[in-house]
Amino acid sequence: MKLLLIFASFCVINFNHLFAQQKTLRNDFVILKETRSLTEKDEQNLSTYNFDQYRYLNLRKKIQLVNGPLIELLSLKELKTLGISINSDTEQFIKNKSEEFKHETILQLNIGLGIREAYQPK
């Protein structure tokens, strides 16, 4: 009985630790690992960027953003379960996309994070 309680406590601690590391800015992806703090402008770019073309139908997709975090896109089926709709043309593109990759691939994508605004003298 004591061993069962120890095991259950261990599972709860690890489960909470796993999800404490994940952060969301919107409901269609999860931030898995931040390499640096995001500026307000970076958060705005990240929260408005359309990642739909990179999604899979059934699988999640990991994307390492240049000068930004590692994110994981939810699959199209997960979005539908959450009641999130996407453009019908993009949805058809995702349905036609191959999911043959059995190994995990991480796409590296530059969406302009970490770029400072140009200096404008007064």
Buried (B, 14 or more C-beta within 10 A) or exposed (E): EEEEEEEEEEEEEEEEEEEEEEBEBEEBBBBBEEEEEBEEBBBEBBEEBEBBEBBBBEBBBBBBBEBBBBBBBBBBBBBEEEEEEBEEEBBEBBEEBEEEEEEEEEEEBEBBBBBEEEEEEE
